[in-house]
């Protein structure tokens, strides 16, 4: 039986849901959350009605909840929403709603939100253009649109998507900054500013977080070690730090204004 991409996403992120609360495993999500909130800061307002698309456990929603009127955290994976709701209740956040839904068919009327954000989703979905179009559709005129995602640097050697899919079969395609900007512009919004940065991550926690099978994890490790020894580029830019194998991710924060 053929498995759809959405089914892959739900399967993989159901396995990963509990790990989102573990900072030892969920390094990228937790380490750079404050940085994203600072990037969003000029757009946050106490009157904002916010939608977080493909929200996972609603990390962004929960981080900004006390600074806005209301946040809806929408995701395709029920297990992720359950983890997020539990954490929001524990924190006493009363203005966050968790909703099950598909990012390519948002169950909301046009021009419903004053700020729409998605984090680490475009590289995961089958049709990132459809997600961006839906995000712009539900923005009120002049609303801020925030995209934070894994990014492919221009001129990168090696097929990083191959390694990403080995580790997590629901991975789609890492886009360049220009490709993301083109999607936003085509959807009718205007890119205003961007921030980009690299982060070297230890390999083992990344693999444990996704519950990558041992044989596949060993293959990924071999590929990165081969590159360090002069073999083919993987696109993961491996390095050794105190005997620990690392790889490098590039991240993009981009802010646009809906028309």
PENOR-V206103 format. One record per residue. RES is the residue in one letter. PHI is phi in whole degrees, 0 to 359 (* if undefined). OMEGA is omega in whole degrees, 0 to 359 (NA if undefined). Layout:
res = (RES	RES)
phi = (PHI	PHI)
omega = (OMEGA	OMEGA)
This chain:
res = (X	X	X	X	X	X	X	X	X	X	X	X	X	X	X	X	X	X	X	X	X	X	X	X	X	X	X	X	X	X	X	X	X	X	X	X	X	X	X	X	X	X	X	X	X	X	X	X	X	X	X	X	X	X	X	X	X	X	X	X	X	X	X	X	X	X	X	X	X	X	X	X	X	X	X	X	X	X	X	X	X	X	X	X	X	X	X	X	X	X	X	X	X	X	X	X	X	X	X	X	X	X	X	X	X	X	X	X	X	X	X	X	X	X	X	X	X	X	X	X	X	X	X	X	X	X	X	X	X	X	X	X	X	X	X	X	X	X	X	X	X	X	X	X	X	X	X	X	X	X	X	X	X	X	X	X	X	X	X	X	X	X	X	X	X	X	X	X	X	X	X	X	X	X	X	X	X	X	X	X	X	X	X	X	X	X	X	X	X	X	X	X	X	X	X	X	X	X	X	X	X	X	X	X	X	X	X	X	X	X	X	X	X	X	X	X	X	X	X	X	X	X	X	X	X	X	X	X	X	X	X	X	X	X	X	X	X	X	X	X	X	X	X	X	X	X	X	X	X	X	X	X	X	X	X	X	X	X	X)
phi = (*	288	261	286	298	300	294	298	300	298	298	291	279	295	292	272	308	296	291	294	268	255	296	290	260	268	297	296	291	276	296	256	295	299	297	294	299	296	296	284	313	298	265	280	215	298	264	293	249	248	237	256	266	52	283	63	271	73	302	292	304	290	289	252	304	283	252	223	288	203	231	252	254	251	208	275	256	304	298	294	297	298	298	294	296	299	293	295	297	298	276	73	274	260	245	242	251	257	230	272	183	259	295	269	211	296	276	225	289	304	57	263	234	266	206	231	225	220	227	55	241	298	286	259	267	285	225	298	298	295	296	296	300	294	299	293	303	273	281	288	305	86	290	275	240	243	240	236	203	298	228	264	296	299	79	292	265	102	263	297	296	297	294	300	287	300	289	218	299	274	297	260	219	280	267	280	301	296	296	296	299	295	297	296	296	297	278	104	249	243	292	250	200	210	224	223	200	253	213	275	245	293	291	299	299	298	287	294	301	269	55	296	304	302	291	289	301	295	295	299	300	298	297	289	294	297	297	299	273	105	279	298	291	261	87	263	49	290	205	247	227	54	80	254	285	240	223	241	256	251	240	231	249	225	241	227	241	285	279)
omega = (181	179	179	179	179	178	175	181	181	180	184	184	169	177	187	191	183	182	181	178	183	182	178	179	188	189	186	182	185	185	187	179	179	179	178	179	177	178	180	191	181	183	185	182	182	179	184	169	195	171	171	184	185	192	185	178	176	179	180	180	181	182	183	189	184	182	183	181	183	176	170	178	184	179	182	188	182	181	178	180	179	178	181	179	178	181	179	178	180	180	179	179	185	185	176	177	178	187	177	180	185	182	181	177	185	185	183	179	174	171	183	191	178	176	179	185	169	184	178	181	188	179	186	189	180	184	182	178	179	178	181	178	179	178	180	181	184	176	168	177	182	180	177	175	183	175	175	187	166	185	175	179	175	176	180	177	178	183	182	181	178	179	180	181	174	182	183	184	179	177	178	182	174	183	172	177	180	179	177	179	179	177	181	181	179	180	175	177	182	179	182	183	181	174	181	180	178	177	177	185	173	187	190	179	179	179	179	181	182	182	179	180	187	182	178	177	179	178	179	179	180	181	180	178	177	179	178	180	178	180	184	177	178	187	184	177	184	176	175	179	183	177	181	180	179	169	184	172	171	181	179	167	181	180	179	177	180	180	NA)
